[in-house]
Amino acid sequence: MTDTVSSTPPASSAGLLGALDALRAPGNVALMALGSAGGGLLLAVAANRMAHGSALGALIAVALAAFIASVAYTAVTLRQWQRQHGQVPAGLLAAVAGAVALAVKVLLALLLLLAGVLAGVLAACVLFLLTQIPGIGPALNYLVFPLVALVIGVALYALCFIAAPLATVAACDGRSVPGIVATVVLVVRRRLFDTALRGMLLNLVALAVLALALGIVTTGVLSAAAVQHAVQLGQGSRAGYGGGPGLLALASGLRGVSASAALLYFLAASAGMVVLAAGWVVIFQQTVQDLDPRALEAQLRAQAERARQGARTAQEKAARLARDSAARGRSGAGDAGTDAPRDPPPPDGNP
């Protein structure tokens, strides 16, 4: 299933409202709804596993739910990225297949960014230790605490609300894992306020779409349930049923309504998520188009190579120390065997 390229102007020129164009492709909503439904089912499995005392099973189910949801989000982002660049969006299966590898790249980039945030937290712990020095510690705390609070606040906000959507679009742009990290770091360094403001405006647009969709679905579900209930009561009275069978039929109908309504609510929520995915494509184009992350990417690659060399050197040193220790142990055992006292020789004539 593919979508033809529309003749509407690019979303980058239409602003964030251009993200609404993604709703014209039913495949985007279907992909997001399937991902949301799969993630929701796995979360239910996780809750069931946790209730039965299986923490490992619950953790695996939660991880799978997050991965399935991220694949669906990445697939929609990929299709919208192709549309914005004048390409025919990939089919649903092709988009999902390509989104699996892209989601893995995004996960690796986010883990690297999380490691950087944790390193900052460790540095904050060291600074707070300095504030415990008698004499200058309390005065130093007036400088250290606001600085640490600001840095950690910016880092956590960027990691939770900016890094993940920007990293997804950067992966769809074909950037490597270090390139994704460098892009996110550059945006946070130079255009954090602009990007955060655009993200908040996009959230308002997505919330408006979600509220509209939920309102339509709720009105339709309540109206259809009332009509169905009236039809069931009418059929029960014509068939001459008593109160018992009528109540059983009503309960069965309510169960069917709840299952169908759940599907409609998944579709309504998916419409909002589709707008978010398409909107971050617009924000990426507006924010990153004149940033060059190649220098920072090269620096990150050099640091990673130095870290690998340091780990390899430490591993070789540990192996050498282990070999030396084992050799000393063997030589000590041999010397002990050589210097062990021997039994005196028996007297002559006695064997």
Secondary structure, 3 states (H helix, E strand, C coil): CCCCCCCCCCHHHHCHHHHHHHHHCHHHHHHHHHHHHHHHHHHHHHHHHHHCCCHHHHHHHHHHHHHHHHHHHHHHHHHHHHHHCCCCCCCHHHHHHHHHHHHHHHHHHHHHHHHHHHHHHHHHHHHHHHCCCCCCHHHHHHHHHHHHHHHHHHHHHHHHHHHHHHHHHHHHCCCCHHHHHHHHHHHHHHHHHHHHHHHHHHHHHHHHHHHHHHHHHHHHHHHHHHHHHHHHHHHHHHHCCCHHHHHHHHHHHHHHHHHHHHHHHHHHHHHHHHHHHHHHHHHHHHHHCCCCCHHHHHHHHHHHHHHHHHHHHHHHHHHHHHHHHHHHHHHHHHHHHHCCCCCCCCCCCCC
